[in-house]
Amino acid sequence: MSQPIHFHPSSGFDQRSREAMNDLHLRRSFRGAMDFLQAKRRAQFTDANELSRLRDLGEAIRRHALANLPQLLEELESRLSRNGVQVHWAQTPEEARAIVLEIAKRKEAKSVVKGKSMVSEEIGLNHALEAAGIDALETDMGEYIVQLAGEAPSHIIMPAIHKTKQQIAELFAAKLPGVAYTENVDELIRIGREVLRKKFATADIGLSGVNFMVAETGTLFLVENEGNGRMCTTVPKVHIAITGIEKVVAKLDHVAILNTLLPRSATGQPVETYQNFISSPRKPGELDGPDEVHLILLDNGRTQAYGDVQLRATLQCIRCGACMNHCPVYARIGGHAYGTTYPGPIGAIISPHLLGLGATHRLATASTLCGACAEVCPVRIPITDLLVRLRNEAQAADADSSLRGAGESRKPLVSILFRAWALVYRYPTLYRLSTWLMSRGRAFMPGYQGAWTGIRTPLIPAKKRLRDLMAERQRTN
C-alpha cells in the first residue's frame, strides 16, 4: 500500500523548493486552496474582540499546562491507570514503535486501522508495522489517498491537499481492483469508504492520535469529520492512542476553549462533525468499545524545547495548521518541499527539536518573517521570534546552546567575515579606512555574489562615501 518515506535533509531543501516553484499546476492548486481556507477562517472570526479574547484564553491555557507539565503528566497517568487505560512512555521514535509492535505481537495482530495521527507519521509507524508483516491502513480519506500514492502528507490537517480530483481518479483506477475512472468527487469518496468499511470490521487493532489529554479526568479528546476515528477507537478489540507529551491540559473546561479555536482556525468550521471523549476501555454492559486502551506518550525532542524558556512556546501548538494556510512561502512550495513530517512555519520551529538543528536549519530561513503565521496562531505562538532564535542558534558555537545540532551550519569563512565586520565597526579609524578602500576599489567588486545575485543586482560601493559628499558640501558653502 505504501513505500517508505525518509526524512530529507535540509541540504536538499533548495532543490525541492525550486522544483515546487517551477510546478505551475502545484502553485495554482495551493494558492487556490490557501485563499479558500483563509476566507473560511475570516468568516468564522468576524468579531475581532471575541477572537482576541479567545486567543488570550487559548494562550493562557496552553502556557499554564506547559508551566505545570511534569505534574499534569503524572496526574494524567494516575487518572488513566485508575480508569483502566495502560500508559506507556517513549523517549524516542524507536521506543514508540517497539511498544506498538509488542502490543501487536502479544495480540497476534495481523491488521491495524489508523485514524489521523501526525505523531505516527513522525515515528514512521506504518513502515515498521509493514516490516513486521502487519497490514497498516490509513482510514482518514486524505491519509488513505497519500498512502495509496506512496507519499507523505503535505499538510497536517488536509494531507492530500496537493492532489486534484483527476489525480485521485487516476490513482483509484490504477490501485483499486475493479474501480473505473471517475472524476465525480462524491463517487470517489464512496469508493474509498467502501474499501475502508470492510477493514474496520476485521482489524485487530485501532490506532489514533490525540488532540488533547485531560489530566483532571483522565480523558483523551479526539476530533474528526469523517467518523473513521470513532470506528478506529470503538470497533477493534484494542485501541492504541499515540501523542506528544505536550498535548495535556489541566481541566476538561480548558478543552472547550481550545476546541472553540481549533476547527475555526483549521478548516473554518464552527465545530467538528465528531468529538470523541475516551476515558476507559469498554465497561460491563456497554455495547461497543475496545477491551484494551493504550496511550503512548512520546518525547522525541520535546523536552529539549521544554527546557528553554523561549523555545517552550513551540509546544503550545494545537496543530490547527492556520500558520501554513497563511504563510506566503508554504503557499508557493507546498508541504513536501520541506522534507519533514511537519511543514510550514510550525514545522520550521518544531523540527529542529525532533530531528536536530543541523538537519533542519534551512527551514528557519525559509521565511519572510512577515509575521502572518504569528498573527493567526490561535494560541499566540511567537513564531517569527522563534525563527530568528533558531537562525542564530544554527550559527552559534556548540557550547553556547543546549539545542541538538546547534552551530552545525556555522561556516569558518562566514565566521571570519563577521568577526572582521565587527572589528571594522568597533574602531572609527579602521571603519573610515575600509570605506575609503571600498569606494576606490569598487571596480573590483565581483559580479557574482552568491545567493544575493541570484535574484538581485550585485552590491557595488558608491563612488563617493557619505563622508566625502558632506565634506564637499561644506567646502562649497
MIVO-501433 format. One record per residue (C-alpha): residue number from 1; residue in one letter; x negated, y negated, z negated. Coordinates in steps of 0.5 Angstrom, whole numbers, always signed. Layout:
BEGIN
NUM, A, X, Y, Z;
...
This chain:
BEGIN
1, M, +0, +0, +0;
2, S, -6, -5, -1;
3, Q, -13, -6, -1;
4, P, -18, -8, -6;
5, I, -18, -16, -7;
6, H, -25, -18, -9;
7, F, -27, -25, -12;
8, H, -30, -29, -7;
9, P, -36, -33, -10;
10, S, -36, -41, -9;
11, S, -41, -41, -4;
12, G, -36, -39, +1;
13, F, -31, -44, -1;
14, D, -33, -49, +4;
15, Q, -33, -44, +10;
16, R, -26, -41, +8;
17, S, -23, -49, +7;
18, R, -26, -51, +14;
19, E, -22, -44, +17;
20, A, -16, -46, +13;
21, M, -16, -54, +15;
22, N, -17, -51, +22;
23, D, -11, -47, +22;
24, L, -6, -52, +24;
25, H, +0, -47, +23;
26, L, -2, -46, +16;
27, R, -3, -53, +14;
28, R, +4, -54, +17;
29, S, +7, -49, +13;
30, F, +4, -51, +7;
31, R, +6, -58, +8;
32, G, +13, -57, +9;
33, A, +13, -52, +3;
34, M, +10, -57, -2;
35, D, +14, -63, +1;
36, F, +20, -59, -1;
37, L, +18, -57, -8;
38, Q, +16, -64, -9;
39, A, +23, -66, -7;
40, K, +27, -61, -11;
41, R, +23, -63, -18;
42, R, +24, -70, -17;
43, A, +32, -68, -16;
44, Q, +31, -65, -23;
45, F, +28, -70, -27;
46, T, +32, -76, -25;
47, D, +31, -80, -32;
48, A, +24, -82, -33;
49, N, +25, -83, -40;
50, E, +28, -76, -41;
51, L, +22, -73, -37;
52, S, +17, -77, -41;
53, R, +20, -74, -48;
54, L, +21, -67, -45;
55, R, +13, -68, -43;
56, D, +11, -70, -50;
57, L, +15, -65, -54;
58, G, +12, -60, -49;
59, E, +5, -62, -50;
60, A, +6, -62, -58;
61, I, +9, -55, -58;
62, R, +3, -52, -54;
63, R, -2, -56, -58;
64, H, +1, -54, -64;
65, A, +1, -47, -62;
66, L, -7, -47, -60;
67, A, -9, -51, -66;
68, N, -6, -45, -70;
69, L, -7, -40, -65;
70, P, -11, -35, -70;
71, Q, -6, -35, -75;
72, L, +0, -34, -70;
73, L, -3, -28, -66;
74, E, -4, -25, -73;
75, E, +4, -27, -74;
76, L, +6, -24, -68;
77, E, +2, -18, -68;
78, S, +5, -16, -75;
79, R, +12, -18, -73;
80, L, +12, -14, -66;
81, S, +9, -8, -70;
82, R, +15, -8, -75;
83, N, +19, -8, -69;
84, G, +16, -2, -66;
85, V, +12, -5, -61;
86, Q, +5, -3, -60;
87, V, +0, -9, -60;
88, H, -7, -8, -56;
89, W, -13, -13, -56;
90, A, -17, -13, -50;
91, Q, -23, -18, -49;
92, T, -25, -16, -42;
93, P, -21, -14, -36;
94, E, -25, -7, -36;
95, E, -22, -6, -43;
96, A, -15, -8, -41;
97, R, -15, -4, -35;
98, A, -17, +2, -40;
99, I, -12, +1, -44;
100, V, -6, +1, -39;
101, L, -10, +8, -36;
102, E, -10, +11, -43;
103, I, -3, +10, -44;
104, A, -1, +12, -37;
105, K, -5, +19, -38;
106, R, -2, +20, -44;
107, K, +5, +20, -41;
108, E, +2, +23, -35;
109, A, +5, +18, -31;
110, K, +5, +18, -23;
111, S, +8, +11, -21;
112, V, +8, +4, -24;
113, V, +13, -1, -22;
114, K, +11, -8, -23;
115, G, +14, -15, -25;
116, K, +11, -21, -23;
117, S, +4, -22, -27;
118, M, -1, -26, -25;
119, V, -6, -23, -31;
120, S, -5, -16, -28;
121, E, -8, -20, -22;
122, E, -13, -23, -26;
123, I, -16, -16, -28;
124, G, -15, -12, -22;
125, L, -10, -7, -25;
126, N, -7, -5, -18;
127, H, -13, -2, -15;
128, A, -15, +1, -22;
129, L, -8, +5, -22;
130, E, -9, +7, -15;
131, A, -16, +9, -16;
132, A, -13, +14, -22;
133, G, -8, +17, -17;
134, I, -2, +13, -20;
135, D, +2, +9, -15;
136, A, +3, +2, -17;
137, L, +9, -2, -13;
138, E, +10, -10, -14;
139, T, +17, -11, -15;
140, D, +18, -19, -14;
141, M, +19, -20, -7;
142, G, +14, -24, -6;
143, E, +9, -20, -9;
144, Y, +11, -14, -5;
145, I, +10, -18, +1;
146, V, +3, -19, +0;
147, Q, +2, -12, -3;
148, L, +4, -9, +3;
149, A, +0, -14, +7;
150, G, -6, -12, +3;
151, E, -7, -20, +1;
152, A, -7, -23, -6;
153, P, -2, -28, -8;
154, S, -3, -35, -5;
155, H, +1, -39, -11;
156, I, +2, -37, -18;
157, I, +10, -38, -17;
158, M, +11, -36, -10;
159, P, +6, -31, -8;
160, A, +8, -31, +0;
161, I, +9, -38, +1;
162, H, +4, -38, +6;
163, K, +8, -33, +10;
164, T, +13, -34, +16;
165, K, +19, -30, +17;
166, Q, +16, -28, +23;
167, Q, +10, -25, +20;
168, I, +14, -22, +15;
169, A, +19, -19, +20;
170, E, +13, -16, +24;
171, L, +10, -13, +17;
172, F, +16, -10, +15;
173, A, +17, -7, +22;
174, A, +10, -4, +22;
175, K, +9, -2, +15;
176, L, +16, +1, +13;
177, P, +19, +7, +17;
178, G, +25, +6, +21;
179, V, +25, -1, +20;
180, A, +27, -5, +26;
181, Y, +24, -12, +27;
182, T, +29, -18, +25;
183, E, +28, -25, +23;
184, N, +34, -25, +19;
185, V, +32, -27, +12;
186, D, +38, -24, +9;
187, E, +37, -18, +12;
188, L, +29, -18, +11;
189, I, +31, -19, +3;
190, R, +36, -13, +4;
191, I, +31, -8, +7;
192, G, +26, -10, +1;
193, R, +31, -9, -4;
194, E, +33, -2, -1;
195, V, +26, +0, -2;
196, L, +25, -2, -9;
197, R, +31, +0, -12;
198, K, +29, +7, -11;
199, K, +23, +6, -14;
200, F, +26, +4, -21;
201, A, +30, +10, -22;
202, T, +24, +15, -21;
203, A, +18, +10, -24;
204, D, +15, +13, -31;
205, I, +12, +6, -33;
206, G, +15, -1, -32;
207, L, +10, -7, -33;
208, S, +11, -14, -33;
209, G, +8, -21, -35;
210, V, +10, -25, -41;
211, N, +12, -33, -40;
212, F, +12, -34, -48;
213, M, +11, -30, -54;
214, V, +15, -32, -61;
215, A, +11, -31, -67;
216, E, +17, -32, -71;
217, T, +21, -27, -69;
218, G, +16, -22, -65;
219, T, +19, -23, -58;
220, L, +17, -23, -51;
221, F, +20, -28, -47;
222, L, +20, -27, -39;
223, V, +24, -31, -34;
224, E, +25, -29, -27;
225, N, +30, -30, -21;
226, E, +31, -23, -18;
227, G, +33, -18, -23;
228, N, +27, -14, -22;
229, G, +23, -16, -28;
230, R, +29, -14, -32;
231, M, +29, -7, -28;
232, C, +22, -6, -30;
233, T, +23, -7, -37;
234, T, +29, -3, -38;
235, V, +29, +3, -33;
236, P, +23, +6, -34;
237, K, +21, +10, -41;
238, V, +15, +6, -42;
239, H, +14, -2, -42;
240, I, +7, -5, -42;
241, A, +7, -12, -42;
242, I, +0, -16, -41;
243, T, -1, -23, -42;
244, G, -7, -28, -44;
245, I, -7, -29, -52;
246, E, -6, -37, -51;
247, K, +2, -35, -49;
248, V, +4, -35, -56;
249, V, +9, -40, -59;
250, A, +11, -41, -67;
251, K, +18, -41, -66;
252, L, +24, -39, -62;
253, D, +26, -46, -62;
254, H, +20, -48, -58;
255, V, +22, -43, -52;
256, A, +28, -47, -51;
257, I, +24, -54, -50;
258, L, +19, -51, -46;
259, N, +24, -47, -41;
260, T, +27, -53, -40;
261, L, +21, -56, -37;
262, L, +19, -49, -33;
263, P, +24, -48, -28;
264, R, +25, -55, -26;
265, S, +17, -56, -26;
266, A, +16, -50, -22;
267, T, +22, -49, -17;
268, G, +26, -55, -18;
269, Q, +32, -50, -21;
270, P, +36, -53, -27;
271, V, +35, -46, -30;
272, E, +32, -39, -28;
273, T, +37, -33, -26;
274, Y, +35, -28, -31;
275, Q, +32, -30, -38;
276, N, +29, -23, -42;
277, F, +28, -23, -49;
278, I, +25, -17, -51;
279, S, +23, -15, -59;
280, S, +23, -8, -59;
281, P, +24, -1, -56;
282, R, +31, +2, -55;
283, K, +34, +3, -61;
284, P, +39, +9, -63;
285, G, +46, +7, -60;
286, E, +43, +3, -54;
287, L, +45, +5, -47;
288, D, +38, +2, -44;
289, G, +31, +0, -45;
290, P, +25, +4, -46;
291, D, +23, +9, -51;
292, E, +16, +5, -52;
293, V, +14, -2, -51;
294, H, +6, -4, -51;
295, L, +4, -11, -51;
296, I, -4, -12, -48;
297, L, -7, -19, -51;
298, L, -12, -21, -46;
299, D, -18, -26, -48;
300, N, -23, -26, -42;
301, G, -26, -32, -43;
302, R, -20, -36, -46;
303, T, -24, -36, -53;
304, Q, -29, -40, -49;
305, A, -24, -45, -47;
306, Y, -21, -45, -54;
307, G, -28, -46, -58;
308, D, -29, -53, -54;
309, V, -24, -59, -57;
310, Q, -23, -62, -50;
311, L, -23, -56, -46;
312, R, -18, -52, -50;
313, A, -13, -57, -47;
314, T, -13, -52, -41;
315, L, -10, -47, -45;
316, Q, -4, -51, -46;
317, C, -2, -49, -39;
318, I, +5, -46, -38;
319, R, +4, -43, -31;
320, C, +9, -47, -27;
321, G, +5, -49, -21;
322, A, +7, -56, -21;
323, C, +0, -58, -20;
324, M, -1, -54, -14;
325, N, +5, -57, -11;
326, H, +3, -64, -12;
327, C, -5, -63, -10;
328, P, -7, -66, -3;
329, V, -13, -61, -3;
330, Y, -8, -55, -4;
331, A, -3, -57, +1;
332, R, -8, -57, +6;
333, I, -12, -51, +5;
334, G, -7, -46, +1;
335, G, -9, -41, -4;
336, H, -13, -36, -1;
337, A, -19, -41, +0;
338, Y, -20, -42, -7;
339, G, -22, -34, -7;
340, T, -20, -34, -15;
341, T, -13, -31, -18;
342, Y, -11, -38, -20;
343, P, -12, -43, -14;
344, G, -11, -50, -14;
345, P, -12, -55, -20;
346, I, -10, -50, -25;
347, G, -15, -45, -22;
348, A, -21, -50, -22;
349, I, -20, -51, -29;
350, I, -19, -44, -32;
351, S, -23, -40, -27;
352, P, -30, -42, -30;
353, H, -28, -39, -37;
354, L, -25, -33, -33;
355, L, -31, -32, -28;
356, G, -37, -36, -31;
357, L, -38, -43, -28;
358, G, -44, -41, -24;
359, A, -39, -37, -19;
360, T, -34, -43, -19;
361, H, -37, -50, -20;
362, R, -35, -51, -13;
363, L, -28, -51, -15;
364, A, -28, -57, -19;
365, T, -31, -61, -14;
366, A, -25, -59, -9;
367, S, -21, -65, -12;
368, T, -20, -72, -10;
369, L, -19, -74, -17;
370, C, -13, -78, -15;
371, G, -9, -75, -22;
372, A, -3, -73, -18;
373, C, -4, -66, -22;
374, A, -4, -69, -29;
375, E, +2, -74, -27;
376, V, +7, -68, -26;
377, C, +4, -63, -31;
378, P, +10, -62, -36;
379, V, +5, -61, -42;
380, R, +1, -66, -40;
381, I, -6, -63, -39;
382, P, -11, -68, -37;
383, I, -13, -64, -31;
384, T, -18, -70, -28;
385, D, -22, -71, -34;
386, L, -23, -63, -35;
387, L, -25, -63, -28;
388, V, -30, -69, -29;
389, R, -33, -65, -35;
390, L, -34, -58, -31;
391, R, -37, -62, -26;
392, N, -42, -65, -31;
393, E, -43, -58, -34;
394, A, -45, -55, -28;
395, Q, -51, -60, -27;
396, A, -52, -59, -35;
397, A, -58, -55, -38;
398, D, -56, -49, -41;
399, A, -58, -50, -48;
400, D, -53, -56, -47;
401, S, -47, -52, -46;
402, S, -43, -47, -49;
403, L, -40, -45, -42;
404, R, -42, -39, -39;
405, G, -46, -41, -33;
406, A, -47, -48, -34;
407, G, -53, -51, -31;
408, E, -53, -46, -25;
409, S, -51, -51, -20;
410, R, -57, -55, -22;
411, K, -62, -56, -17;
412, P, -69, -58, -18;
413, L, -69, -63, -12;
414, V, -63, -67, -15;
415, S, -65, -67, -22;
416, I, -72, -70, -20;
417, L, -68, -75, -15;
418, F, -63, -77, -21;
419, R, -69, -78, -26;
420, A, -72, -82, -21;
421, W, -66, -86, -20;
422, A, -65, -87, -28;
423, L, -73, -89, -28;
424, V, -72, -95, -23;
425, Y, -66, -98, -26;
426, R, -69, -98, -33;
427, Y, -74, -102, -31;
428, P, -73, -109, -28;
429, T, -79, -110, -24;
430, L, -79, -103, -21;
431, Y, -72, -104, -19;
432, R, -74, -110, -15;
433, L, -80, -107, -12;
434, S, -76, -101, -10;
435, T, -70, -105, -7;
436, W, -76, -109, -3;
437, L, -79, -103, +0;
438, M, -72, -100, +2;
439, S, -70, -106, +5;
440, R, -76, -107, +9;
441, G, -76, -99, +11;
442, R, -69, -99, +13;
443, A, -71, -97, +20;
444, F, -74, -90, +17;
445, M, -67, -88, +14;
446, P, -65, -81, +17;
447, G, -59, -81, +21;
448, Y, -57, -74, +18;
449, Q, -56, -75, +10;
450, G, -53, -68, +8;
451, A, -45, -68, +7;
452, W, -45, -75, +7;
453, T, -46, -76, +14;
454, G, -41, -70, +16;
455, I, -35, -75, +16;
456, R, -39, -82, +14;
457, T, -44, -86, +18;
458, P, -51, -86, +15;
459, L, -53, -90, +9;
460, I, -58, -96, +11;
461, P, -60, -101, +7;
462, A, -59, -108, +8;
463, K, -64, -113, +12;
464, K, -64, -117, +6;
465, R, -63, -116, -1;
466, L, -57, -120, -5;
467, R, -63, -123, -9;
468, D, -66, -125, -2;
469, L, -60, -128, +0;
470, M, -59, -132, -6;
471, A, -66, -135, -6;
472, E, -65, -137, +1;
473, R, -58, -141, -1;
474, Q, -62, -144, -7;
475, R, -67, -147, -2;
476, T, -63, -149, +3;
477, N, -59, -153, -3;
